Amino acid sequence: MNQVFVPNAQPLFVNHAQTPPNVYPSGNGCFTSNVTMVRPAFGDILFSQAALGVINATKQLEQDKIKVYAKPTAACPYPAMNPLFAWALQQAPLFAHFIDLFEGFEPHPHLKAFHQFSLQNIGVVTSPQPIPNYIFENNFDFFRGQLYVAKAKLQANKYEAQVQKLRNEQKTVFRRVMQTQDQANCIFLELPLITQTDPPHYQTQEQAEKDSVKVLKNYFQWLHGAKQLRGILSDIQWRIVKGLDHKLTAQAFIYILGDEIDYLPLLKEQWELTCLEFHLQSVFPIPKHNHCYDGQGIVQKTWLQLIERVHEPLGFYRYKGNGITYVWKEYTGNV
């Protein structure tokens, strides 16, 4: 993880001025009954921020870098809970709301452990009654022990190394295009794979995932043969990712060689035709795109930064199944 997320250190439901000695005020004051909880989509910013903070806090707990409570002193006989732990407790209702939040996914080891911790402690965290400090301290100590048993840090190192490998692969592809072709129109597509609702097109999740590969290959086949792209379409890098909301999104890096030309209308038109054939909603979000030539430092750095950001959600969870995978695949171009 390259970013460092520092959560809001002030616990929202804590009022230490009204706290009796040796108790921590619990409760669900920030989660009212009229709040609708939804599973986060792939790349959801709020979930990503929470996940990054949880991973940071959990790693520090495992490494024994922080304590739940400072040692009592004469000046402060009843120290407040460490703000990072208090913040983590606030996240527990979010993670515990869906028991099967990560079912079928490969979550980051520390997120997986925190999800289990949240499920085990949701009753304590949301209790309307004040909870003695020692209970939270014991529960976090038990959580640390679970992290040790799972060897979470070792597993996290492997997990994060795999994400970095994917980043490096795409950076290498981009640099190779620049060094061998001099200039190219660089396009990053994110295409939602949403079935039609009018008229409704009924599909199981399993069938939708299997069909999504067919959709993408049909689209790429047309691009490969398009006369406007003849001899200038580099190999397409693509994959299909799945959010915790179980919705699918196709991602593709497309490099069209030569002078700067607006190819987006062409890509959009063919995507709409592909969606029509496969009973999908023809949603075509505006792609990230730049024209870049070898030696154009600022633009090249911008594109490399985009490659970094594209991989950030995989640092929290990823999915592989029914023919789709978070690993990049290649569709042969026509150069």
N, C-alpha and C positions, 0 to 999 in steps of 0.2 A: 504494500500500500504506500503510495508516494505522498498522499495528502495527510495532514494531521488535523483532525477535527476536534475542536475544543467546544464541548457543549456548554449551553447556558448553565453556569455553575449554581445559580440560585434555584433551589427546589421550589416548584410552584405551590405544593401543598404543605409546605413546612412553615410553621410560625414558631420559632424557638422561644420567643418571648412568652408564649402561652404553654410551653412544654413543661410538664412536671419532670422532676429529676428521674433519670434512668428510663425514660420512655421516648419512643419515636412516634410522632403523630402519623398514622397511616390514613388510608381512606382513598376514595376515588373522586375527589373533588373536581378534578379536571376531566372526568369522563362522565358526562351526563347521559341520562337514559335516551335522550333524543339524538344522540350522535350515532351516525351510521358508519360502522367500520367496513372498509373495503380492502380487498387484497391488492397490494401495490403492483402497478404495471412495471415492465422491464425499464430500468433507468429512472424510476420515480425519484425525484430529487429529495423529497422529505424522508423517504425510506433510506435512501443512500446516506444521508446525513446521520440519521439515527443509527444505522448499521455501522458506519465508520466510528462513531462515538462508542458504541457498545464493544466493538472489537478492540479499540484502544483501551478502554477501561478493563476489559476482561484480560487482556495481555498483561496489564500492569498488576492485576490481582494475582495472576498465575506466577509472575516473576517476583511477587512480594515487594513491589516497589512502593505500594501505598497501603495504608491501613484504613479500616472502616472507621475507626475512631482514634483520635490522638490520645496519648496517655494523659490521664487526669492529673491536674496540678492543683496547688493550693489556690491559685488565682482562677482556675477553671476546672472545678471538680467534676463537672458534667459536660464534657466536650461534645460539640455537635458532630453529626455524621459528616464524613468527608463528602464535599459537594459532588464529586464524581460518582460516588456510590449512590447518593441521593438521586442524582440525575438518572443513573442506571435503573433504579427502582421505578422511576416514572415511566420508563420504556417497557417495563414488564407487562402491563395490561395490553399494550400494542402487540407484543410478540405472543402473548398467551391467548389472544382473542381467537386465533385460528389454531386448533390443535394440530391440524395437518398442514401448517403453513409451508413447510419445506418437503412435504411428502413427494417423492419422485424426483426431487432436485438434489444437487450436490452443493450443500451450503458450506460457507466458510466454517472451519472447525470451531472457531470461537462463537460464531453466531448460532451454530447448532447447539452448542453447550448452553448458551444463554437462553435459547428458546426452551430447553428443558428446565433450566433454573426458573424461568418465568412461569411455566406450567406448575411447577412444584410449589411456588411461593405466591401464586396469585391470590389465594385466600388471605394470606398475611398482608400483602401489599394493599389490598382493597378493603381490609377490615375497617369498619367504622370506629373501632375501639383503639385507643393508644396501645402500641406494642412496645414492650421493654426492649431496651437497646441490646441486651445480650442475645436476644433471639435473632436479630438481624446479623449480629456479629457471628453467631454460631452458623447461621445459614450461609453467609459468605465464606466462612472457613470450610464448610462442607462443599461448597461450590468449587473452591480452590482445589480441594481433594479430587473432585470429579475431573477437573482439568488435568491434574497430574496423571490420573489413571488413563485418560484419553491421550496423553502426550500431545496436548493441543498445539503447543508451539511448534513441535516437530512437524505435525500434520499441516499446520498453517504455512510453514516454510515451503513445503512441497506444493501446496495449493496455490500460493502466490507466485511461485516460480513458474507454474504452468501458464498462468495469466500473462506473466512477463514474456514467456516464450511466444505466445500469440501476438503480443505487441511487436516484438522484434521481427517476427516473420513479415508482418505487414509493412514495417519500416523498410525492411530489405527489399520487398517488392517495389515500393515507391522509389527508393533510391536507384534500383536497377532500371526502372523505366526512365528516370531522369538521365542516368549516365549513358544509356544505350540509344535513347530516342530523342534526346535534346529538349523536346517540349511536348506537353500533353494537356488535354482538358481532364482535370481530376474531379471525379464525381463520387459522392458517397450517398447511396440510397438507403432509406429506411422505409420499407413498404409494409403496412399493416395487412395481415391476411385475415380479413373479416368476412364471414359468409353473409350472403344476402338475407335480409329479413322481409323483403317485400318483392316477390313472394318468398316465403321462408324456405330456406334450403337446409334440410335437417342432416346433421352429421354428428357422429360421436367424436369425442376429443381425439381418440386414437386415429380415426379415419382422417380427420382434419390435418393431423400431423403428417400422416403418410402422403396425403394429397398435396401438401404444401411444397414438397420437393418437386412433384410433377409440374406445379404451377411455375416455379422458378425456372426450371429447365426449359419449359415451353417459352418463357419470356426471353431467356438468354439465347435460345435457338433462333428466335426471330432477329434479335440484335446481331447475332453472328452473320446472318444472311442478308441483312439490310444493305441496300446499295449505297445508302448515305454513309455507311460505316465500313465499306469494303476496303480491306487492307490497312485499316487504322485502329481496329479494336484490339487492344491488348487483352491478355488473359484476365477474366473476371474473377475476383476474389469474393466469395459469398458464404453465407451461413444463415441459419434460421434460429432465432433466440426465442425463449419462452419466459414470460413474466410470471410472477407469483399469482397473477390473476388468470393464468393459463391461456392468455392470448399470445398469438404468434406474430413475430415481426421478421421479415426478411431484411438482411443487411448485405450490402454489396459495394465494394470498391471497384469503380469502372474507370479505366484510363483510355481515352480516345486521343490518339496521337495527332500532332500537327498544330496548326494555327488555332487561335481562340475562336470558337464557333459555339453558338448557343444550341446545344443538343437536347436541352430539357424538354421542349415541346415534342420532339420525336420520342423520347423515352416515356413521356407521360401518355401520349396517344397509344402507344403499343401496350402499355401497362393496363390502360382502360379496356382495350380489346381482349387482353388476356384474362382480366377479371370477369368480363362478360362471358367468356367461354367457360370459366370454371365456377361461375355463380358466386363471385366475390364482390364486395363493395369496392368500387374503383376509387380508393383513397390514395392520393399521390402527394404526400407532404413535400414541401419545397426542399430539395436536396441541398446538402452542403456541396459547394463546387468552387473550384478555382482553376485558372489557367496558370501553368507553371513551366518555366524553362530551367534547364540545368544552369546553376549559378545564381538563381534568383533567391537569395538567402532568406529574406523575410517571409516570402510566400511558402517556401519549402519548410521553414520552421513552423509556420501556422498549420500546415498539413500534417506534420509530424505530431503536433500537439493535439490535433483532431484524432489521430490514431490512438494517442494515449487516452483521451476521454472516452472514445468508443468502447474501450476495454474496461473501464472502471466498474460498470455493473457486474461484470464477471468476478470481481473481487469479493462479491457478497454471496452469490449463488449462481448456479448454471444448470443446464438441462441437456440430457442426451437420451434419445429414445425414439422409437417408431420412424427411424430413418433420418431424423434431424439431429443436429449436434452444434454445440457452440464453437467447435473447431472449424477453422476456415477451410473451404474447399475451393477448387479451381475449375472454372469453365473455360475451355480453350478459346482463345480469340482467333482473329483471322489475319494477323500480321505476318 
